[in-house]
């Protein structure tokens, strides 16, 4: 799993977003990296059963502007 920093500025609005192939998997923004990693591992376990070709495309984006991640 990759950790990507995008549109990051200092301030209280920083969050983490779990993505697959560059797109959000859900509308939830996570406050801690540990929560995002937990969700990404659950997604990874699910993909192992259904679509193993996209396992390497899961990423966690650390951002201040989560609305810009589609």
C-alpha atoms as one frame of an Amber mdcrd trajectory, in Angstrom:
protein
   0.000   0.000   0.000   1.314   3.425  -0.895   0.960   6.607   1.118   0.502
   9.603  -1.171   0.543  13.251  -0.071  -1.671  15.439  -2.246  -2.905  19.033
  -1.783  -1.491  19.030   1.737  -1.347  22.215   3.790  -0.894  22.723   7.493
  -4.082  23.032   9.459  -6.750  21.073  11.259  -8.480  19.794   8.113  -5.911
  17.112   7.262  -7.336  13.650   6.670  -6.698  10.330   4.952  -8.671   8.869
   2.034  -8.476   5.249   0.848  -8.341   4.916  -2.932  -8.206   2.120  -5.469
  -6.736   2.869  -8.872  -6.734   6.585  -8.018 -10.431   6.753  -7.135 -12.134
   6.903  -3.746 -13.604   3.664  -2.496 -16.089   5.447  -0.207 -17.108   8.902
   0.981 -15.467   8.526   4.412 -12.446  10.654   5.377 -10.281   9.115   8.100
  -8.705  11.254  10.833  -5.783   8.905  11.529  -3.471   6.969   9.274  -4.028
   3.822  11.351  -7.783   3.911  10.650  -7.143   4.344   6.932  -4.629   1.486
   6.926  -7.138  -0.741   8.706  -9.789   0.006   6.062  -7.276  -0.539   3.265
  -6.312  -3.937   4.681  -9.996  -4.944   4.820 -10.326  -3.881   1.178  -7.183
  -5.818   0.314  -8.547  -8.986   1.933 -11.770  -8.625  -0.029  -9.928  -8.079
  -3.314  -7.817 -11.195  -2.741 -11.013 -13.201  -3.144 -12.422 -11.333  -6.145
  -9.833  -9.358  -8.144  -6.172  -9.922  -7.311  -4.986  -7.861 -10.269  -5.808
  -4.566  -8.516  -4.188  -5.284  -5.136  -1.177  -3.115  -5.982  -3.456  -0.176
  -6.895  -4.697   0.448  -3.332  -3.344   3.686  -1.845  -3.912   6.002   1.091
  -3.958   9.707   0.268  -3.010  12.226   2.969  -4.699  15.483   2.012  -6.175
  18.749   3.195  -8.690  18.867   0.356 -10.525  15.525   0.324 -13.270  16.901
  -1.895 -10.778  17.024  -4.791 -10.303  13.253  -4.696 -13.045  11.631  -6.755
